[in-house]
């Protein structure tokens, strides 16, 4: 799932990042370290790319969401966080 070869972020505007990005914490890659690391996530089409922070241009990895449909969170979901989406199985 990870793109360790790295890559460059495509040119985006601030409005693009506002509409398709979020910050989250992910568990460490090594099980011996018990610390969470913040990462910057950008959702493009059906692929979630993650970076060290919002200024970083090199991709740390990606998570393809090919078998998922990505939808906006609805008020009925009772989730108030910014930049939230929900993946659903099926195209």
N, C-alpha and C positions, 0 to 999 in steps of 0.2 A: 503494500500500500504506500510505501514511502518512496520518494524520488530522491535518493541520496546523491545522485549525480548533480543535483542542483539545477539551477536555471535562473533566468531573469524574469522578473515580473513584467508583464506587458504594460505599456504606457496607459495609465488611467488618470482620470481627474479626481479631485477630492469628492465630487458628487458621486462618482462611480463607487469609490471606497465607502462612502456613507451608506449607499444603498446595498452593498454586498459584502460588508466586512464586519468582523466582530473580534473581540478579545476574549480569550478563554484561558483557563489553566489546564494543562495536560499533565498526566503522570510522567515521571522521569523515564528515560529509555532503559536505564540500568536498574534492575530490581534492588541492588544494594543501596541505592541512594533513595532516601525517603523525603524528597522535596519536590514540590510541584513547580512547574515553570510556566510562566505566562507566554502565550503565543498569539500572534495576529493571524486571523483566519480571513480568507477572501473566497467567497462563493462565486464561481464563474460557471454558467450553464449548470452542469451536473457534476462538478468537481470542486472539492473543498481544498484549497491550497493553504499551507501555513508557513509563517515567517517568524523570525525571532521577535520583531516588533513592526510597527506600522511604517518605519523608515527603511527597513531592510528591503533590498531588491532581490536577493538570492532566496529561492524557495528551499525551505528545509524538507518539505515533503508534500504529498498530496493524498487525498482520499477520494477515489472515484465513487460517485453516487449513481452509477449507471442504471441500476435496477430500482432506483427510488424516484419518486416525484417530490419535488421540493415546493412547499407551499408556505405562504405567510401565516403567521399566528393570528388567530381570530380572537375577538374579545371573549367569546365563549370558552376559550382555552384557559382563561384566568392566569395569563403570564404577562407580567408588566415590564420585563427586561427589554432594552433596546436591541435592535439588530437580531431579532430572534426569528428562526424559521423552524419548520417541522418537516422532517423527511417521512414520506409514506411509501410503503412497498408497492410496487406496480408502476407502470408507465402511464 
